[in-house]
Amino acid sequence: MQTPWLQTVYGFIGLTDMTFVHADGLDFGGPDYREQSLSAAKAQLTEIAQTW
C-alpha cells in the first residue's frame, strides 16, 4: 500500500529510479514466518548491493 504513495511523492521531487524491498508479515504468522520474511528481504538487499 505504501509503494505507490512513495513512488508518487518521490517522483514529484524527481526521484524515479527506485527499488523497494518488502519484508511483509512481520507481526503475523509467528517467529518462523518472521525470520523467513526477513531472510528473503536480506537476500534481496544483498543482490541489489552486488549489482549496484
One Martini backbone bead per residue (centre of mass of N, CA, C, O) as a GRO file, in nm:
protein
   52
    1MET     BB    1   0.054   0.065  -0.017
    2GLN     BB    2   0.317   0.254  -0.007
    3THR     BB    3   0.451   0.242  -0.285
    4PRO     BB    4   0.278   0.439  -0.460
    5TRP     BB    5   0.315   0.680  -0.275
    6LEU     BB    6   0.626   0.698  -0.287
    7GLN     BB    7   0.647   0.727  -0.594
    8THR     BB    8   0.494   0.994  -0.607
    9VAL     BB    9   0.660   1.167  -0.414
   10TYR     BB   10   0.943   1.116  -0.540
   11GLY     BB   11   0.860   1.195  -0.832
   12PHE     BB   12   0.799   1.496  -0.768
   13ILE     BB   13   1.128   1.534  -0.693
   14GLY     BB   14   1.277   1.320  -0.923
   15LEU     BB   15   1.247   1.027  -0.813
   16THR     BB   16   1.243   0.715  -1.021
   17ASP     BB   17   1.481   0.518  -0.927
   18MET     BB   18   1.337   0.238  -0.771
   19THR     BB   19   1.372   0.009  -0.490
   20PHE     BB   20   1.180  -0.243  -0.333
   21VAL     BB   21   1.178  -0.387  -0.004
   22HIS     BB   22   1.004  -0.664   0.134
   23ALA     BB   23   0.874  -0.724   0.480
   24ASP     BB   24   0.629  -0.930   0.537
   25GLY     BB   25   0.459  -1.029   0.824
   26LEU     BB   26   0.602  -0.962   1.113
   27ASP     BB   27   0.322  -0.983   1.303
   28PHE     BB   28   0.270  -1.250   1.144
   29GLY     BB   29   0.301  -1.613   1.175
   30GLY     BB   30   0.541  -1.595   1.345
   31PRO     BB   31   0.880  -1.653   1.381
   32ASP     BB   32   0.926  -1.811   1.118
   33TYR     BB   33   0.804  -1.608   0.920
   34ARG     BB   34   0.976  -1.368   1.001
   35GLU     BB   35   1.253  -1.493   0.927
   36GLN     BB   36   1.186  -1.549   0.631
   37SER     BB   37   1.127  -1.256   0.548
   38LEU     BB   38   1.402  -1.135   0.632
   39SER     BB   39   1.580  -1.318   0.457
   40ALA     BB   40   1.463  -1.233   0.185
   41ALA     BB   41   1.534  -0.931   0.212
   42LYS     BB   42   1.840  -0.966   0.250
   43ALA     BB   43   1.889  -1.108  -0.020
   44GLN     BB   44   1.790  -0.873  -0.194
   45LEU     BB   45   1.993  -0.662  -0.090
   46THR     BB   46   2.246  -0.814  -0.179
   47GLU     BB   47   2.180  -0.818  -0.481
   48ILE     BB   48   2.166  -0.513  -0.518
   49ALA     BB   49   2.454  -0.443  -0.412
   50GLN     BB   50   2.609  -0.612  -0.636
   51THR     BB   51   2.478  -0.431  -0.883
   52TRP     BB   52   2.576  -0.137  -0.772
   0.00000   0.00000   0.00000
